[in-house]
Amino acid sequence: MLLMFLFVTPVFSDFDISNMANKAADKAGYKTTSISETTLAETIGLVVKAALSMVGVIFLLLMVYAGYLWMTARGEEEMTKKAQKIIISSVIGLIIVVASYTVTNFIVFAILSKTVSSS
């Protein structure tokens, strides 16, 4: 059984899909020097993704901070209430952000599906 692994030879492939795509684009007459061009919609999408990622990070930091406050309150009513208020506020904020993204995504999808199908 061990001898089977001794006779295995590595295969080095020269298959580069991006190089092949660039060669095909050159033959078709397209510019391949500025492939990284993006549309306005793609740029806005990247900004929205980054903003939503930051909202998630802020939510996580607020939850950790509120948990730390709660654990170090040592029974003090004021600190516990403050931690609960931070947790409730951050959860409500996250729900609002996710709901607004969902509604916006639904509306944009509905508009685009009507626009694309009618043309």
C-alpha angles and dihedrals in degrees: 000000000000093000089062090068094048094063095053113114122199118246118215111204123206093199109133112170095190092052090049091049091051091050091050091049090050091052091049091052100251124139111252098180096080103037092138094076113129132193125240091254092054091049092050089048091053091049091050091049090050092048092049090049090052090049089054092050092048090049091051092048092049091050092049091047092048091048090050091050091049094048093047095044092095091206097311107148094210095055092046092051090049091052092048091049091052092049094048093045094048093048091049090048092050091049091051093049094047092045093049091049091049094049092046092048091050093049094047091048091049092049093047094047091052093045096047095044093050096053 
